[in-house]
Amino acid sequence: MKYSFCVKNNIPDTCCMEIFRQVHEMYTEVSMMEETDQDKRQKQEQYEQYVKSVTPTHNLGLQMLKAFITGGIICCIGQFILNYAGSLGLDKQTAGSWCSLILVLLSVILTGFNIYPKIVKWGGAGALVPITGFANSVAAPAIEYKAEGQVFGIGCKIFTIAGPVILYGIFASWLLGVIYWIGKCFGVF
């Protein structure tokens, strides 16, 4: 009675048992696959909840205010240096050079004492955009990779952040110089 399908269709018992066994295995695999899909969905939902709980939320207005304050303070320090150098009798160009030099020096010193990265973390782009951020981008890799040696550490890694800026800055200057030269030749400029 158990194999009535097999008897009706003249299928031998051993063959019929094998067919039922294979059908049962397929059914078991399908039900296991459905469970694993449910497990996958559940794990995906748990992961999404975890990511949501761990990801910090940012207040755009507050970040912009912090960047404005940080950049403003750096610019005020620069203006103070510029005014002080001017009061010492230096012309504008020389005072500007001294201002840039002092700001870069301060940035490198603060990076060396691990203070500038804290300023960057608080002030964001306000600390990265001025010339001090460029100095930090050169000094930080030099300090970080010092342990790997002079050549493979400092030498190879010092311009990892600032290198593209220097490269494209020089290329853009060259390109604009060629455009200006061609314009001069044709009387445009």
C-alpha positions in Angstrom: 0.0 0.0 0.0 2.9 2.2 0.8 4.1 2.1 -2.8 0.8 2.1 -4.6 2.1 4.6 -7.1 4.9 2.1 -8.0 2.5 -0.8 -8.2 0.1 1.1 -10.6 2.9 2.1 -12.8 4.8 -1.3 -12.8 7.9 0.2 -11.1 10.0 -2.4 -9.2 10.1 -1.9 -5.4 13.8 -1.2 -5.2 13.5 1.5 -7.8 10.5 3.0 -6.2 12.2 3.1 -2.8 15.1 4.9 -4.5 12.8 7.5 -6.1 11.0 8.1 -2.7 14.4 8.5 -1.0 15.6 11.0 -3.6 12.3 12.9 -3.4 12.6 13.0 0.4 16.2 14.3 0.2 15.1 17.0 -2.2 12.3 18.0 0.0 14.7 18.1 3.0 17.2 20.2 1.1 14.5 22.7 -0.1 13.2 23.1 3.5 16.8 23.6 4.7 17.4 26.2 2.0 14.2 28.0 3.1 15.5 28.0 6.7 18.9 29.3 5.6 17.2 32.1 3.6 15.3 33.0 6.7 18.5 32.9 8.7 20.2 35.1 6.1 17.4 37.6 6.3 17.5 37.6 10.1 21.3 38.0 10.2 21.0 40.9 7.6 18.4 42.6 9.7 20.5 42.2 12.9 23.6 43.5 11.0 21.6 46.6 9.8 20.4 47.3 13.3 24.0 47.0 14.6 25.3 49.3 11.9 22.5 51.8 12.7 23.4 51.7 16.4 27.1 52.1 15.9 27.1 54.7 13.1 27.4 58.2 14.6 24.8 60.7 13.7 26.2 64.1 12.7 24.6 67.5 13.0 25.5 69.3 9.9 24.9 72.8 11.3 27.1 72.1 14.3 29.9 70.7 12.1 29.8 73.7 9.9 29.9 76.0 13.0 32.9 74.1 14.4 34.7 74.3 11.0 33.9 78.0 10.8 35.3 78.7 14.3 38.4 76.6 13.7 39.2 78.1 10.3 38.5 81.5 11.7 40.8 81.1 14.6 43.6 79.9 12.3 43.0 82.9 10.0 43.0 85.3 13.0 46.3 83.9 14.1 47.7 84.4 10.6 46.3 87.9 10.5 47.9 88.7 13.8 51.3 87.4 12.6 50.9 89.4 9.4 50.0 92.6 11.3 52.9 92.1 13.7 55.4 91.5 10.9 54.1 94.6 9.2 54.6 96.6 12.4 58.2 95.5 12.4 58.7 97.3 9.1 58.4 94.3 6.7 56.7 94.9 3.4 53.5 92.9 2.6 55.1 90.2 0.6 57.9 89.5 3.1 55.3 89.6 6.0 53.1 87.2 4.1 56.0 84.8 3.6 56.9 85.0 7.3 53.2 84.4 8.2 53.0 81.3 6.0 56.3 80.0 7.4 55.2 80.5 11.0 51.8 78.9 10.5 53.4 75.8 8.8 56.0 75.6 11.6 53.2 75.8 14.3 51.2 73.1 12.4 54.2 70.8 12.2 55.0 71.3 15.9 51.4 70.7 17.0 51.3 67.6 14.8 54.5 66.3 16.4 52.9 66.7 19.9 49.7 65.0 18.6 47.6 68.2 19.2 46.8 69.1 15.6 44.9 65.8 14.9 42.7 66.6 17.8 42.1 70.1 16.4 41.2 68.5 13.0 38.9 66.0 14.7 37.0 68.8 16.4 37.1 71.4 13.6 36.9 69.2 10.5 37.6 71.0 7.3 38.2 74.3 9.1 41.6 72.9 10.2 42.3 71.0 7.0 41.7 73.7 4.3 44.3 76.4 5.4 48.0 76.0 4.8 48.3 74.4 8.2 46.3 71.4 7.0 48.8 70.9 4.2 51.7 71.0 6.6 49.9 68.5 8.8 49.4 66.2 5.8 53.1 66.1 5.2 54.2 65.9 8.9 51.7 63.2 10.0 52.9 60.4 7.7 56.5 61.2 8.4 55.9 60.8 12.1 53.7 57.7 11.6 56.1 55.8 9.4 59.3 56.8 11.2 59.7 53.4 12.7 60.0 51.8 9.2 63.2 53.7 8.5 64.4 56.7 6.7 64.0 55.3 3.1 61.0 52.9 3.3 59.3 54.7 6.1 59.6 58.4 5.9 60.9 58.6 2.3 58.2 56.5 0.8 55.2 57.6 2.9 55.8 61.4 3.5 53.9 62.5 0.4 51.1 60.0 0.4 48.5 62.6 1.2 50.2 65.8 0.0 51.8 64.2 -3.1 48.7 64.4 -5.4 48.0 68.0 -4.3 51.6 68.9 -5.3 51.4 67.0 -8.5 48.1 68.5 -9.7 49.0 71.9 -8.4 52.2 71.9 -10.5 50.4 70.5 -13.5 47.6 73.0 -13.3 50.2 75.8 -13.0 52.0 74.6 -16.1 48.8 74.3 -18.1 47.6 77.7 -17.1 51.1 79.1 -18.0 50.9 77.5 -21.5 47.4 79.0 -22.0 48.6 82.4 -20.8 51.7 82.2 -23.1 49.6 81.3 -26.1 47.2 84.1 -25.3 50.1 86.5 -25.0 51.4 85.4 -28.5 48.0 86.0 -30.1 47.4 89.3 -28.2 44.5 88.1 -26.1 46.2 89.0 -22.8 
